[in-house]
Amino acid sequence: MPGKLKVKIVAGRHLPVMDRASDLTDAFVEVKFGNTTFKTDVYLKSLNPQWNSEWFKFEVDDEDLQDEPLQITVLDHDTYSANDAIGKVYIDIDPLLYSEAATVISGWFPIYDTIHGIRGEINVVVKVDLFNDLNRFRQSSCGVKFFCTTSIPKCYRAVIIHGFVEELVVNEDPEYQWIDRIRTPRASNEARQRLISLMSGELQRKIGLKVLEMRGNAVVGYLQCFDLEGESGLVVRAIGTACTLDKLSSPAALLPACNSPSKEMKESPLVHPPSHGCRSTHNSPIHTASGSRLTQNFSVSVPTLIYTGMGSGSAGKEGGPFKALLRQQTQSALEQREFPFFTLTAFPPGFLVHVGGVVSARSVKLLDRIHNPDEPETRDAWWAEIRQEIKSHAKALGCHAVVGYSESTSICEEVCILSASGTAAVLNPRFLQDGTVESCLEQRLEENLPAGCGFCHLPYDELNMPFPAHFTYCYNCRKQKVPDVLFTTIDLPTDAAVIGKGCLIQARLCRLKKKAQAEANATSISNLLPFMEYEVHTQLMNKLKLKGMNALFGLRIQITVGENMLTGLASATGVYLAALPTPSGIQIAGKTPNDGSYEQHISHMQKKINDTIAKNKELYEVNPPEISEEIIGSPIPEPRQRSRLLRSQSESSDEVTELDLSHGKKDAFVLEVDDTDAMEDVHSLLTDVPPPSGFYSCNTEIMPGINNWTSEIQMFTSVRVIRLSSLNLTNQALNKNFNDLCENLLKSLYFKLRSMIPCCLCHVNFTVSLPEDELIQVTVTAVAITFDKNQALQTAKPHVEKSLQRASTDNEELLQFPLELCSDSLPSHPFPPAKAVTVEKASPVSEGNFRNRSAPSCANSTVGVVKMTPLSFIPGAKITKYLGIINMFFIRETTSLREEGGVSGFLHAFIAEVFAMVRAHVAALGGNAVVSYIMKQCVFMENPNKNQAQCLINVSGDAVVFVRESELEVVSTQQPTANCQSSCPGGEVTT
């Protein structure tokens, strides 16, 4: 028995009234781990019981410590009837199993009930004693560290980056079992939560075993997702990047390694961005009536991506032997790996050599029931098929690896869309092998990669390209060729040469589909997917050129399936890379040049587009320097050929030649206006309103072009749900409603955050779901960071308030259920008074912290504020210790939706409770922040006729200890975490 778990129940507070006669509660606690249960004594007639129990001891195997959650149930004792449940607490023991982890979990945990929400708090102390286990056949993976961050964690150094790890486990969903018909909703929800906790622990343990087999000690970029397949079952899957990490423990090594990106960007030049040429494949295996599988394979060539792809044949004269050696070393390092994928989006210096472009694949599947949970071969085969497509696309681009890799699903009834995407790349083999690369190769590598542009040089032969494309010589070094436009799924490298600032670029699309069942439904979705993908990329290319930029980073395309529609939402951060050529303008061409009024309208639209491009260049400070053509020894960049964007693939070549392109710039990007949809696209370009003065937004961690960040941050989560009218619903009306929903949501965020001007909304993450027929739900998580700007803020704020006044009075018919929630301020208006007090007490949050710009850190504060941010860092602070991963799944159900404030109040209260429980668990570990926070799922279901609603939320992040930069002098002479641990003993939080 290699492990002993010890639990002590100390006290409870703010329990609900369970005995109406005395307005008090007779509370006791059940502590369960595995099949063993202990009980405390009953504390009679008190809402603040003091149990001070003995130590409950569980002797278990270490694999059980990883799989099983500690389950604490608080009940009300009844003499003559069954005991009434008050709520439960699930505690993950895994953070105590690391060698560098906390030794104790101690603090106040919110008592959570799936029907009533948070119902008080309980003080628990948990300890684990591990014994040495030399059995090499053991089934545990204790000691493997997990990180949600998609970059190498601060305070660590990457020795080796081994590669891709994945696993999935399947089981039957308790919600759809026969016993669910006779048990209560509370019992059903608790069975579901417990099963998901078990599956999550088992999945993490199995991935840890794979890491140990690869001789690694950590998983970075760990992404775990739940697929709720209805009657087919429940799938929990995860992917990550196995690494061998070394802790930088000495203060001298710690300080430069853990600098916030604002300092790093000041101290070093800019880093590697990737390049773009995209291949997209859809596989649609569909069940036939006879039970056999019909597979539809088709590849979609997107012209907007293809002619901007990358490839270089001119690299051969001088760097040919070196490139061949590099390619041979990299290939030998990756040849033993089935899938050379990496979930990292930011990399150590020198890791990324070249970028080949975006590679993606989608597949439509029909779900079948999971017959044997121990053999998930069907789901494994599906994902293996997708990954093989991604791998083949990367090879076609001359690359051996895929970085920024991610997977997602969208499920509606029996149909499931599997999606995967990443960026094809050539990597430095020094990080992939343990001392097998000769030092001369590393030296040649440093010499052959110019700073700021080497990553975007074409990695493959220009003469053997898989698609037509056009290239120019690099505008930075003039030695290698680069594409016209770059699309990537990774963050902007810190040494990339960028001109001006970046901006958030989104493409939004809705398409109606007929309601169908099984195979017919899967077939209709398969037929729609390639055209939607084409339209989304068309929008991205048009909007990128409208901004006057030439590269996209952090690209994330989400395709969501519903009962009668499909939605596509693509988000990315547009930038202007100095190494790439200046983007050509957009020119509109019509088919009826003889019509005077039509020509006048086209001319007017052309003028508006030209004015918009000029305004955007001024707004984002995109002013590239003039390139002198008299540089000795440097090739002159080739003139760009005219490129055209065709709205329809069904046009004949004769129709194409009828375009009148004799006027305007010869190198313009031509947008053909040939039908109503094309005019709609042009209007959508011009209706995208830029952020108000003083605001910037991006979906990457750092806004390109802004370096002077302050320590003021504010994370927020917003959810909006709209119900569409089924009368006369067309694709155009659907697109307009969806576009207005996203735009108004962003406007409302700007309005609520206007007091933080100037600020930037970073890591903006949109998630779209279609939970029911004619229902669209959009969830946004981001963080607002302020920065210093030399301008008069008093003149900017009145302008912002005036321009955003409309956002505070949104159209009630379109936005029926608005929800806005800031994580660091818990408004009380959606809650009944008693519930508001409960949430505030349960959450280690200081009310008004949002207004307190200079909130003190844990080291010298009486209020332990656990900060939450989707970023992997905290501006103005150093992360000194990682305490473990936080991965939590919650279910909330109500039968009194209208009484709780409708959909808005219900969701608002639930998300506030989720924040409170996450903060409490982090504080109990001794941490004071959650970084890389992400709400991976927010599934909302409503039955307005029965006044019922249910919501499922899955969140994750890294619990850390951070210290302000102003306190680093103290940290350098003492232990990095001494101050925070002394001021927050046992993780207790003062409210």
BELPE-V268217 format. One record per backbone hydrogen bond with DSSP energy under -0.5 kcal/mol. CO is the residue of the C=O (numbers start at 0). NH is the residue of the N-H. Records with the same first field share a line. If there is no record, write none. Layout:
BEGIN
CO=NH  NH
END
This chain:
BEGIN
1=130
2=59
3=128
4=57
5=126
6=55
7=9  124
8=52
9=50  51
10=122
12=120
15=17
17=19
18=22  23
23=17  18
24=26  45
25=76
26=42
27=74
28=39
29=31  72
30=37
31=70
32=35
35=32
37=30
40=42
41=43
42=26
46=14
48=11
53=55
54=56
55=6
57=4  59
59=2
60=63  64
61=65
62=66
63=67
68=70
69=71  90
70=31  72
71=88
72=29  74
73=85  86
74=27  76
75=83
83=75
86=73
87=111
88=71  90
89=91
90=69
92=95
93=96
94=97
97=100
102=127
103=105
104=125
106=108  123
108=121
109=111
110=118
111=87
112=116
113=892
116=112
119=110
120=12
121=108  123
122=9  10
123=106
124=7
125=104
126=5
127=129
128=3
133=135
134=137
140=143
142=144
144=218
146=221
148=220
149=344  345
152=155
154=247
156=158  245
159=161  243
162=241
164=239
166=237
168=235
170=233
171=173
172=175
173=176
176=179
177=180
178=181  182
183=187
184=188
185=189
186=190
187=191
188=192
189=193
190=194
191=195
192=196
193=197
194=198
195=199
196=200
197=201
198=202
199=203
200=204
201=205
202=206
203=207
204=208
205=209
206=210
207=211
208=212
209=213
210=215
211=214
216=144
217=242
218=146
219=240
222=238
224=236
225=227
226=228  234
228=231
229=232
231=369
232=228
233=170
234=226  236
235=168
236=224
237=166
238=222
239=164  241
240=219
241=161  162
242=216  217  244
243=158  159
245=156
246=248
249=253
250=254
251=255
252=256
253=257
255=258
259=262  263
260=264
261=265
262=266
263=267
269=494
271=492
278=359
279=299
280=361
281=297
282=363
283=295
285=293
287=290
291=287  293
292=294
293=285  295
294=296
295=283  297
297=281
298=300
299=279  301
300=302
301=304  305
302=306
304=307
305=308
306=469
307=484
312=315
314=318
315=319
318=322
319=323
320=324
321=325
322=326
323=327
324=328
325=329
326=330
327=331
328=332
329=333
330=334
333=336
338=163  340
339=401
341=404
343=403
344=490
347=350
350=352  427
353=425
355=309
356=423
357=278
358=421
359=280
360=419
361=282
362=364  417
364=366  415
368=370
371=374
372=169
374=376
375=379
376=380
377=381
378=382
379=383
380=384
381=385
382=386
383=387
384=388
385=389
386=390
387=391
388=392
389=393
390=394
391=395
392=396
393=396  398
394=397
400=424
401=341
402=422
405=420
407=418
409=416
411=414
413=366
414=411
415=364  417
416=409
417=362
418=407
419=360
420=405
421=358  423
422=402
423=355  356
424=399  400
425=352  353
426=428
427=430
428=431  432
430=160
432=434
437=440  441
438=442
439=443
440=444
441=445
442=446
443=447
444=448
447=449
449=452  453
451=496
452=455
453=456
454=354
459=311
460=463
461=464
469=483
471=481
473=477
477=634
479=473
480=457
481=471
484=275
485=551
487=554
489=553
492=270  495
494=269  270
495=497
496=577
497=499
502=573
504=571
506=569
508=567
510=565
516=519  520
517=521
518=522
519=523
520=524
521=525
522=526
523=527
524=528
525=529
527=531
528=532
529=533
530=534
531=535
532=536
533=537
534=538
535=539
536=540
537=541
538=542
539=543
540=544
541=545
542=546
543=548
544=547
549=485
550=574
551=487
552=572
555=557  570
556=558
557=559  568
559=566
563=512
564=561
565=510
566=559
567=508
568=557
569=506
570=555
571=504  573
572=552
573=502
574=549  550  576
575=498
576=579
578=474
584=586  668
586=670
588=672
589=659
591=594
593=595
594=598
595=599
596=600
597=601
598=602
599=603
600=604
601=605
602=606
603=607
604=608
605=609
606=610
607=611
608=612
609=613
610=614
611=615
612=616
613=617
614=618
615=619
616=621
617=620
619=500
620=622
625=627
629=631
630=633
642=669
643=645
644=671
647=650
651=655
652=656
653=657
654=657
655=658
658=660
664=667
667=642  669
668=586
669=644  671
670=588
671=673
672=590
674=678
675=679
676=680
677=681
678=682
679=683
680=684
681=685
682=686
683=687
684=687
686=688
691=694
693=757  758
695=760
696=503
697=763
699=762
701=703
702=705
703=501
706=708
707=787
710=712
711=785
713=783
714=822  823
715=781
716=820
717=779
718=818
719=777
720=816
721=723  775
725=728
727=729
729=733
730=734
731=735
732=736
733=737
734=738
735=739
736=740
737=741
738=742
739=743
740=744
741=745
742=746
743=747
744=748
745=749
746=750
747=751
748=752
750=753
752=755
753=756
757=786
758=695
759=761  784
760=697
761=782
762=764
763=765
764=780
766=778
768=776
771=774
773=723
775=721
776=768
777=719
778=766
779=717
780=764
781=715
782=761  784
783=713
784=759
785=709
788=790
790=792
791=794  795
792=796
793=797
794=798
795=799
796=800
797=801
798=802
799=803
801=804
803=806  807
804=807
805=808
806=809
810=814
813=815
816=720
818=718
820=716
821=824
824=821  826
827=830
831=835
832=836
833=837
834=838
835=839
836=840
837=841
838=842
841=843
842=844
843=865
844=846
845=848
847=850  851
850=852
851=854
856=859
857=860
861=863
862=864
863=865
864=866
866=929
868=932
870=931
873=876
875=964
877=879  962
880=882  960
883=958
884=886
885=956
887=954
889=952
891=950
893=948
895=899
896=899  901
897=900
900=904
901=905
902=906
903=907
904=908
905=909
906=910
907=911
908=912
909=913
910=914
911=915
912=916
913=917
914=918
915=919
916=920
917=921
918=922
919=923
920=924
921=926
922=925
923=105
927=866
928=959
929=868
930=957
933=935  955
936=953
937=939
938=951
940=949
942=945  947
943=946
946=896
947=942
948=893
949=940
950=891
951=938
952=889
953=935  936
954=887
955=933
956=885  958
957=930
958=882  883
959=927  928
960=879  880
962=877
963=966
964=967
966=969  970
967=971
968=972
969=972  973
974=977
976=980
977=981
978=982
979=983
983=986
984=987
988=990
END
